[in-house]
Amino acid sequence: MIQKEDLDRCASLISACKKEMAVRIVGQNEMIEGLLVSLVAGGHILLEGVPGLAKTLSVKSLAEITGLEFKRIQFTPDLLPADLTGTLIWEQANSRFSVRRGPVFANVILADEINRAPAKVQSALLEAMEEKQVTIGEKSYPLPDPFFVLATENPIEHEGTYSLPEAELDRFLMKLLIVYPQPIEELEIVKNSPSLSAGLSGSGKNAPLSPVLTTEKLNYLRSIADSVHVDDEISKYIVSVVTATRPSFAKSKEGVYRYVSFGASPRASIALYKCCRILAMFQGRNFVKPEDVKTAALPVLRHRIVLTYEAEAEAMDTDAVIARILSHVPVP
């Protein structure tokens, strides 16, 4: 049984994280909460948004408030797997090969514009994301713990890109859509933009951040989240929502199912279960409500559902399909 003091401490930690992120990031509350949920869950995140919406800055800020090692990898069509994972280097003096580790050996990895990398590079990243290890030569090397991949995509530019296969998309815990700020938020962004004078900092994206969420505190949050109660009816509701995305479970292909080619896998049920417990903890509760399931459903499922050509023809996106599915599944 979770004590009230533990829930209060968790709420205080999350509040401190959000406050620290807000020093640099104006608005984008859903994105910040999604990043923190993923951090506690130990999952990877796919960020999608047009350039200039602080995706890179958000990931870098997240690494700073945790004190974790951060590396940014700019994905390009000419990138090789060895540029990501590392390679064997021949040492002439010692007459032997030595391992030169790549930038993937860090706690927080920003895979910038991941869809610009060819399939071989995406496969190398897939092993790192799923197995938490990298194979160089004939030996496998464990990656640092914790290990998070936060990948970005530009939704408006497709020339020279390689679409991520469904197998890799399924490895991401969430897909977050980054939206344009409100006018009042954009006004604050403009006012807090860095000074033209060289060497001046202290506001906007140059403001220093404090490491308020250490590894010890992160492990504490995880232990509390694991203790959040999930009623059997809520567990059944989670499974019902995920199975409802699969056309094979539908009695007919009419209604929303004419827009769906393939639904979400059991990995989505596990992800939804984890995220619901963390969201409940964030709100100071020791139990999960149906509203937590509905809140987590969009970011957890939107990249795991494959739509039909009919959906594209009628301008139906995955969020609209998920909303319809949620409206049809009975709430406990």
C-alpha positions in Angstrom: 0.0 0.0 0.0 1.4 3.4 -1.0 1.6 5.9 1.7 0.3 9.5 1.2 3.8 10.8 2.0 5.2 8.8 -0.9 2.6 10.1 -3.3 3.2 13.7 -2.1 6.9 13.3 -2.6 6.4 11.9 -6.1 4.1 14.8 -7.0 6.7 17.2 -5.6 9.4 15.6 -7.8 7.3 15.8 -10.9 6.3 19.4 -10.2 10.0 20.3 -9.8 10.8 18.7 -13.1 8.1 20.5 -14.9 9.1 23.8 -13.3 12.7 23.3 -14.3 11.8 22.4 -17.9 9.6 25.5 -18.0 12.7 27.7 -17.5 13.5 26.9 -21.2 10.3 25.5 -22.7 7.3 27.7 -23.0 4.0 25.8 -23.1 4.1 22.3 -24.6 2.7 20.8 -21.4 1.6 17.6 -23.0 5.0 17.0 -24.6 6.8 17.6 -21.3 4.4 15.2 -19.4 4.9 12.6 -22.1 8.7 12.9 -21.8 8.5 12.4 -18.1 6.1 9.5 -18.3 8.5 7.8 -20.8 11.5 8.6 -18.5 9.8 6.8 -15.6 8.6 4.0 -17.7 12.0 3.4 -19.3 10.6 3.6 -22.8 11.6 5.4 -26.0 9.7 8.3 -27.6 9.1 9.4 -31.1 8.6 13.2 -31.4 6.9 14.5 -34.5 6.6 18.2 -35.3 7.6 20.9 -37.8 11.1 22.5 -37.4 11.4 25.2 -34.7 9.1 23.8 -32.0 11.9 23.1 -29.5 12.0 19.3 -30.0 15.8 19.2 -29.7 15.9 21.7 -26.8 13.3 19.7 -24.9 15.3 16.5 -25.1 18.5 18.3 -24.2 16.8 20.0 -21.2 15.4 16.6 -20.1 18.9 15.2 -20.0 20.1 18.2 -18.0 17.5 18.0 -15.3 18.4 14.3 -14.8 22.2 14.8 -14.9 22.4 12.0 -17.5 24.9 11.9 -20.3 23.4 13.3 -23.5 24.4 12.7 -27.1 22.8 14.0 -30.3 23.0 12.1 -33.5 22.0 13.9 -36.7 20.6 11.3 -39.1 21.5 11.7 -42.8 21.2 9.4 -45.8 25.0 8.8 -45.9 25.1 7.7 -42.3 26.6 4.2 -41.6 25.8 1.8 -38.8 29.4 2.2 -37.5 28.8 6.0 -37.2 26.1 5.2 -34.7 27.4 2.1 -32.8 31.2 2.4 -33.2 33.7 0.2 -34.9 37.0 -1.8 -34.6 40.2 0.2 -35.1 43.5 -1.4 -35.9 46.3 -0.3 -33.6 49.6 -0.6 -35.5 51.7 -0.2 -32.3 50.0 -3.1 -30.5 49.1 -5.2 -33.5 45.5 -5.6 -32.4 42.0 -4.3 -32.9 40.5 -2.0 -30.3 36.9 -0.8 -30.0 36.0 2.8 -30.7 32.5 3.2 -29.2 30.0 5.4 -31.1 27.7 8.1 -29.8 25.0 5.6 -28.9 26.9 4.8 -25.7 25.1 7.5 -23.6 22.1 7.6 -21.4 19.9 10.0 -23.4 20.2 9.8 -27.2 18.6 12.3 -29.5 18.1 10.7 -32.9 17.4 13.8 -34.9 15.4 13.3 -38.1 15.5 9.5 -37.7 13.6 8.9 -40.9 16.5 10.3 -43.0 18.7 7.3 -42.2 18.8 4.2 -44.4 17.5 0.8 -43.3 20.9 -0.5 -42.1 21.3 2.4 -39.6 17.7 2.0 -38.4 18.4 -1.7 -37.8 21.5 -0.9 -35.8 19.4 1.5 -33.6 16.7 -1.1 -33.3 19.0 -3.5 -31.6 20.2 -0.8 -29.2 16.6 0.2 -28.4 15.3 -3.4 -27.8 18.3 -5.3 -26.5 20.0 -2.4 -24.7 23.3 -3.6 -26.3 25.4 -3.0 -29.4 27.3 -5.6 -31.4 30.7 -4.5 -32.7 32.7 -7.2 -34.5 31.9 -10.5 -32.8 31.2 -9.1 -29.3 28.2 -7.4 -27.8 28.6 -4.4 -25.4 25.9 -3.4 -22.9 24.6 0.2 -23.2 24.5 2.5 -20.1 21.6 2.2 -17.7 19.3 4.1 -18.0 19.1 4.3 -21.8 16.6 6.4 -23.7 16.1 7.1 -27.4 14.2 10.2 -28.3 13.8 10.3 -32.0 12.4 13.3 -34.0 10.6 13.3 -37.4 9.6 16.2 -39.7 6.0 15.5 -40.9 6.1 18.0 -43.8 9.2 16.9 -45.7 9.4 13.4 -47.3 12.0 13.8 -50.0 15.1 11.8 -49.2 13.5 10.1 -46.2 13.1 6.4 -45.3 9.8 5.5 -43.6 10.3 3.7 -40.3 9.1 0.1 -40.5 6.2 -0.9 -38.2 8.6 -3.3 -36.3 10.7 -0.3 -35.3 7.8 2.0 -34.6 6.4 -0.6 -32.2 9.6 -0.2 -30.1 8.7 3.4 -29.2 6.6 3.6 -26.0 4.9 6.8 -27.2 4.5 9.1 -30.2 4.1 12.7 -29.3 2.8 15.3 -31.7 4.3 18.7 -31.1 1.9 21.5 -32.0 2.4 25.2 -32.6 2.4 27.4 -29.5 -0.5 29.7 -28.7 0.0 33.4 -29.6 0.5 34.4 -25.9 3.1 31.6 -25.5 4.9 32.6 -28.7 5.1 36.2 -27.5 6.9 35.0 -24.4 9.2 32.9 -26.5 10.1 36.0 -28.6 10.7 38.1 -25.4 13.0 35.4 -23.9 15.0 34.8 -27.0 18.8 35.0 -26.5 20.5 38.4 -26.5 22.5 39.5 -29.6 25.4 40.3 -27.3 28.0 37.6 -27.3 28.5 35.7 -24.1 25.2 36.6 -22.5 23.0 33.8 -21.1 20.6 33.2 -18.3 17.3 33.3 -20.1 15.5 31.3 -22.8 17.4 28.3 -24.2 20.7 29.3 -22.6 19.3 29.3 -19.0 21.1 26.8 -16.8 19.0 23.9 -15.4 19.4 22.1 -12.1 19.6 18.2 -12.0 16.4 17.8 -9.9 15.8 14.2 -10.9 18.8 12.0 -10.1 19.0 8.3 -10.9 18.2 7.5 -7.3 15.0 9.6 -7.4 14.1 8.2 -10.8 14.3 4.6 -9.4 12.2 5.8 -6.5 9.5 7.1 -8.9 9.6 3.7 -10.7 9.1 1.8 -7.4 6.1 3.9 -6.5 4.6 3.5 -10.0 5.0 -0.2 -9.8 2.9 -0.1 -6.6 0.0 1.8 -8.1 -3.1 -0.4 -8.0 -4.8 -1.4 -11.2 -8.2 -3.0 -10.7 -9.0 -6.1 -12.8 -11.8 -4.2 -14.6 -9.3 -1.5 -15.6 -6.9 -4.2 -16.8 -9.7 -5.7 -18.9 -10.6 -2.2 -20.2 -7.0 -1.7 -21.3 -6.9 -5.0 -23.2 -10.4 -4.3 -24.7 -9.2 -0.9 -26.1 -6.1 -2.4 -27.7 -7.9 -5.5 -29.1 -10.6 -3.1 -30.5 -7.9 -1.6 -32.8 -7.6 -5.0 -34.6 -9.9 -5.6 -37.6 -9.6 -9.3 -37.0 -11.6 -9.0 -33.8 -14.4 -7.0 -35.5 -17.7 -8.7 -36.5 -17.7 -6.6 -39.7 -15.4 -4.3 -41.6 -17.9 -1.5 -41.5 -17.7 1.6 -39.4 -14.3 2.5 -38.1 -12.7 -0.8 -39.1 -12.8 0.1 -42.8 -10.1 2.6 -42.0 -7.8 0.1 -40.2 -5.4 -2.4 -41.9 -3.6 -3.6 -38.9 -4.1 -2.9 -35.2 -1.8 -2.7 -32.2 0.2 -5.7 -30.7 0.2 -6.9 -27.1 3.3 -4.7 -26.7 0.8 -1.8 -26.8 -1.3 -3.3 -24.0 1.9 -3.5 -21.8 2.8 0.1 -22.7 -0.7 1.4 -22.0 -0.7 -0.5 -18.6 2.6 1.1 -17.6 1.7 4.6 -18.7 -1.7 4.6 -16.9 0.0 3.7 -13.6 2.5 6.5 -14.0 -0.2 9.1 -15.0 -2.1 8.1 -11.8 1.0 8.6 -9.7 1.7 12.0 -11.3 -1.8 13.1 -10.2 -1.2 11.9 -6.6 -3.4 8.8 -6.8 -2.6 5.2 -5.8 -5.1 3.7 -8.3 -5.8 3.9 -12.0 -9.0 5.4 -13.4 -10.5 4.9 -16.9 -9.6 8.5 -17.7 -5.9 7.6 -17.3 -6.4 4.9 -20.0 -8.1 7.4 -22.4 -5.3 10.0 -21.8 -2.6 7.5 -22.5 -4.3 5.8 -25.4 -3.5 8.4 -28.1 0.3 8.7 -27.6 0.6 4.9 -27.0 -1.5 3.7 -30.0 -1.2 6.4 -32.7 2.0 4.9 -34.2 0.9 1.3 -33.8 -2.2 1.4 -36.1 -1.8 1.1 -39.8 -4.6 2.8 -41.8 -6.1 1.8 -45.1 -6.0 3.9 -48.3 -9.7 4.6 -47.7 -8.7 6.4 -44.5 -6.1 8.5 -46.3 -8.7 9.3 -49.0 -11.2 10.6 -46.5 -8.5 12.5 -44.5 -8.9 10.2 -41.4 -5.8 10.2 -39.2 -5.0 7.7 -36.4 -6.1 10.0 -33.6 -9.6 10.2 -35.1 -9.7 6.5 -35.4 -8.6 5.9 -31.8 -11.1 8.5 -30.6 -13.9 6.5 -32.3 -12.7 3.2 -30.9 -12.6 4.7 -27.3 -16.2 5.9 -27.8 -17.3 2.4 -28.6 -15.5 0.4 -25.9 -17.6 0.1 -22.7 -16.0 2.0 -19.8 -16.0 0.1 -16.5 
